[in-house]
Amino acid sequence: MGWSLFRSKKTDRKTYDAETQKPVLHCSICTGEQVAGFKDRKTGRFNEIMLIRNEKDLDDFKETYGITEEIEKEY
């Protein structure tokens, strides 16, 4: 057994430019699938980051990027 089994999980903090991008959840009406990412405020282009399967995935996304506010959903 290696010592790595006992280390705590550390999330690497990533950043995004809040002035030019906003966090968004793209949600499918048909399947219910949700994808988290960032939408360019000027062009409206969406950059996918990760599939959201449950609340833990959403919490991980928010923690990774330091997002504290509610994320807007787009259908």
URTA-V508297 format. One record per pair of residues at least 12 apart in sequence whose C-alpha atoms are under 7 Angstrom apart, sorted by the first residue. I is the first residue (numbers start at 1). GAP is how many residues later the second one is. D is the distance in whole Angstrom. If there is no record, write none. Layout:
{{I & GAP & D} {I & GAP & D}}
This chain:
{{11 & 53 & 6} {12 & 52 & 6} {13 & 51 & 5} {13 & 52 & 6} {14 & 50 & 6} {14 & 51 & 5} {15 & 50 & 5} {20 & 20 & 6} {20 & 21 & 5} {21 & 17 & 6} {21 & 18 & 5} {21 & 19 & 5} {21 & 20 & 5} {22 & 16 & 5} {22 & 17 & 5} {22 & 18 & 7} {22 & 19 & 7} {23 & 14 & 6} {23 & 15 & 5} {23 & 16 & 6} {23 & 48 & 6} {24 & 12 & 6} {24 & 13 & 6} {24 & 14 & 6} {24 & 15 & 6} {24 & 47 & 6} {24 & 48 & 5} {24 & 49 & 6} {25 & 12 & 6} {25 & 46 & 7} {25 & 47 & 6} {25 & 48 & 5} {25 & 49 & 6} {26 & 47 & 6} {26 & 48 & 5} {26 & 49 & 6} {27 & 46 & 7} {27 & 47 & 6} {27 & 48 & 5} {28 & 47 & 6} {29 & 46 & 6} {34 & 17 & 6} {34 & 18 & 5} {35 & 13 & 7} {35 & 15 & 6} {35 & 16 & 4} {35 & 17 & 6} {36 & 12 & 6} {36 & 13 & 6} {36 & 14 & 5} {36 & 15 & 6} {36 & 16 & 7} {37 & 12 & 5} {37 & 13 & 7}}
